[in-house]
Amino acid sequence: MKLKTTRDNLLKYTKTPFDGQDYETVAHLIAGNQLIAAANFIDRLDTMVRDTMKIVIMNTCPKISYEMFGTIEFYEGGQ
């Protein structure tokens, strides 16, 4: 699995106003192979941040996405 690559891709969003700490938290959980904790954290976030994180993870490593969310594809509502 590409744990460190996924972490690095999520850390690119740490300068995002208001949500930067959330990206950093999830990035470090994933790098520490704490995928279930990261998935639980993501599921409790606001919609935009949650969706962005899921897309970044799915695009970086489908295997991590499957471990965390049980899917390797992202479906946006209404499409």
Steps between C-alpha positions, in 0.01 A plus 500: 500500500612854432462633855766768476392617155142532623625691804700737281202564270276582797765726656480721189166623639627607845501866399123484441333754730304345788554138389877468475532323834246238391708415194812476714331273754374259234835504319686395813244234590537347154880517512482316833287228337200595716256478212184429702568797730559721195177378335301570818652848525419575134140382535438759772620797292306757298397391153749694289805405705387139532442464127832662412688263731323195360579606143868560581528161671316316221711663228824432686451139602183300434619232743500747790162630387360147504641434848352822635168534321430166334507657154745622240262740325347828610140575414382857530140550604248540221723373220 
